[in-house]
Amino acid sequence: MFRTLIHSGIVLMLISALTHCGAGGGSAGPSRGIQVVNVSAYDPKEKQRQGRSYSPGDVSALRANGAAGLIARCGKGGVLDEKCSPFLSSADRSGMLVGVYYRTIHTVDTTAQADQFVNRVASIRNGRAWSSDKLLLCADFDTDSSPAQMVRFLDRVKQRTGVNCMVYLENSEKLRTTLSQTDETTKQRLRSCPYWVALYSHDSGACKSFPAPGTPTGLTRQYDVWNNWSLWQYGGVAWENGRSAPKVYRGFSSYLGDLDRPVERNLFRGDFEQLKALWDRHGVPLR
């Protein structure tokens, strides 16, 4: 037990330092901080324990458990996500910030995917009277995407919306190698987009080319593009024997508050006003 208490204290200090570094305020820990959830057609997962549930049409349980924002998958590789609009409408009714991400596939035409994304965003904007001011735009690139494909997607979205998307990347050896070795012009283009980092374990990602990054800041340094991360996906879902299971960075609880099932969770590096400012800079108007 003594070892557990020491470790929990280290995690608290680590995350507090990470969220303060360059953020201008806002502390965070396993039970504190600005939480953002991301969802897709795979959500909600099956019930795991007693507690509150949620659905695409009612995400009030997410809001009640501290989620300030919700980012829904808009599409993937040319196929739209049918749960996107219900999730966004429910989040808006619950007073959450709303955003969308598009999962690109490197074998599908990049410009066509960007156009599908922008067209779907336009449909969402016109689909209801929104309480939220902005819809955050995010690009999720698969691990085989080239830097040229990333830039092409981002440029097309910006050409049509005027917005630089947030960029989400997996903890991938291939992406770390490709991006760390790309040219400075490409790095500068990517750097104009905030970085959404995925890291569920302090010891994951070790490979021949890179040691385990340990922290989201460590992973950011290995990509050698961004000066720092903005959003950290610290909680995901693993599939084991046909059933979902929480996959969470150590020191965090397996579930968000009293939810009865896992949900993909993110921590913002800053306070709520800074989160709102990020939404404003990298989102399209909803009203």
N, C-alpha and C positions, 0 to 999 in steps of 0.2 A: 504493500500500500504506500509506503514512504516513497518508493521509486515512482509510482503512479502520480503522486502529488508533485514530485519534482518535475516529471515530464509535462504535466498539465501546466505548471507555471512557466516552463520554457516555451511551450506552444503559445500561451497567452502573450508573453513578452515578444515572441517572434512576430506574431500577427499584428500586434500593436505597432511594432517598429515598421512593418511593411506598409501598413495603412497610413502611418504618419509620414513616411519618406516621400517628400515632394508633393504631398497632397494638401498641405496647409491646414491639417486638422482632421478630426474624426478618428476615434479609436475603434478597434474591433477585436473580437475574440470569438471562441466557439459559440458563445451565446449572445454576442453583441455585434454591431456593425450594420452596414446597409446591405440588405439581402435583395437579390434579384433572382427570379426563377426563369428557366427556359423550358418550353414544352413543345411537343409535336404530336403527330397522330398516334404515336406510341403511348401517349399519356391519356388518362392516368394509368399507372401500373396497377397490378392487382393488390388487394388488401394484404397487409403484412402483419398487422397488430390492431389492437383497439385504439380508437382515436377518431379524429375528424377526417372527413373525406372531401373531395372536390371533383368537379366535372368540367367539361368545356363550357357549359352554360352557367356554372356557379363556382367561382374561384375565391369566394369570400373566406374560406378556410386558409388559403395561402396568405391573404392580406392580414387576417387575424393573427397569423403566426409570424408576422414581421416582414413579409415580402413587400418591398416598396415598388417593384417593377416586374413586369412579365414580358418575355421575349418569345414569340411564337414562330415556329418554322413555317415559312411561307410556301416553300417548294423545294424540290430536290431533283436535280438533273433533268429538268423538263417536265416533272410531274408535280402538280400543285398539292398542297396539304389541305385536306378537307376540314380539319379542325381549327385552322388558323383563325378565321373570322369569329367563330363562337368564343374561342379563348380570349381574343382581344376585346370583344364586346363585353364579356363578363369582367375582365380586368378593369376596363374603363368604368363600368358601373360600380366596381369596388373601390375606386379611387386610386388605382395603381398607374404608374407610368407604363406605356405600352410600346413594344418594339417588335420587329420582325427580322428573321434571318433567312437566308437562302443558302442551301447546301449545294455547292457546285460539284459537278462530276467532270473530271478532266477529259473523258471520252466524248462528252457532249459539247456542241458548239458553244463557245464562251459568250459570244455576243447574243445568241438566242436565249441563253439562260438569263443574262442580264436584262434583256428586254422583257422576258416573262416576269421577272422579279418586279421591274418597274411598273409593268401593266397591272400586276396584281396589287401593288401598293396603291395605284390610282383607284382601283376598284374598291379597296378597303376604305380609302379616304372618303369616297362617295357613298359608301354603304350605309352610313348612319350619321346622326348628329353626335359628335364626340364631345366629351367633357375634357379629355386630354388635349394639350396644346400641340404636341409633336409625336410622331411615330418614328422611333429610332430605327435606322437601317443597318443591318449587319451582314457581312459576307463570311460564309463558312466554307473554306477551301479543303478539298480532299487531299490526302497525303501525297498523291501523285501529281498534283497541280504544279505547273512550272511558274516561276516568277512572272514570265511574260503573260501567262493566262490570268494570273491574279491582277496584274496591272490592267489588262484589257477589260476585265470584268468591272473593276473599280472605276476606270475611266468612262466606260459606257454608262454606268449608273450615275456618275457625277455629271456627265454630259446631259442627261435627261432630267435629273432632279436638282442638280447643284450641290449635292451632298456627298461628302466623303464617308463611306461606310465604316463602321467598326469592323475589325478583322479578327476572326476566330481561327485559331490553329490548334491542332492536336499536338500532343507531346510526341513528335515523330522524328526519328533519326534522319529520315530522308529529307524532311522539310528543314530541319535544323542545318543539315549539311548544305542543301541547295541555297537557302536564304543567307546563311553566313558567308557563302562564297560568291553571292551575286554582286553585280556592280553597284556603285554608290548612287547612281541616278535612280535605279530601281528601289534601293533602300530608302532614299529620300521620299519617293512616291508612297511607299508603304507606311513610312513614318508619319505621313500626314493623316493617317487613320489611327484611331486608338486601338490598342492591342487587348484582345480578350484571350486570356491564357487558360489552358486546360491542364490541371495538375491535381491528381487525386491521391498521390502518395509521395512522401519525401524521398523514397528510394526507388521510384520507377524511372524508366527512361535511360538507365545505364546501358551503354553499348560500346562497340569498339572505338568509335570516334569521339564519344562524349561520356563523361561520368554522369551519375545521377544528378539532376539539377538541384534537388533538395527543396528549393523554395520557388515560388513563381518568379521572384527576382532572378534567381539562378537560371531558370529556363529562359527568361527574357535575354539574359546576357549571352546564352548559347546561340540564340537566333541572330544576335549581333545586328539587329535592325532598330528596335525601339529603345528609347532611353528608360522606359518603365512601362509597366502594365496598368491597365485601367480597371478591368474586370477579371476576377479569378474564379473559374469554375472549379470549386474544391469538392463538389459533391456530384457524383454521377450515378449510373445504374449499371451493374454487371448482370449478364444473363447466365444463370447456372441451372442446368437440368430443366430448361424450359420455364424457369421462374426468375423473376427479377430480384435483385438484392442490392442494398445500398453499397456504394463504392465511394468512400469519403476519406479525405485527408485526415491523418490521425490528429486527435485533439478535438475534432468536431463531433457532434452527436450524429448518429446514423440517420436520423430523421429530422425534418424541420419541425420544431415544436411538437405539437401533439397530433401531427398528421398520421394517418393509419397506413401510409404507403410511402415509398421513396419518391423523391422528386429531384430533378437536376437543379443544383443550387450554385449561386455565385456570390462573391463578396466584392463590393465596390471599394476602391482605394481612395476614400475621402468621405466627406459628409454629404447630407442630402442635398444641400444647395449646389455642391459640386457635381453630384449625380444629375441634378436637373439641368445644370449648365451643359454637361456632356450631351444630354438628350436634345437640348436646344441646338447645339452646334452640329450634331450628326443625325438629325431627324428632319422629316418633312412636315410641314404644317398640316394639322387635321381640321382646323377651323379658322 
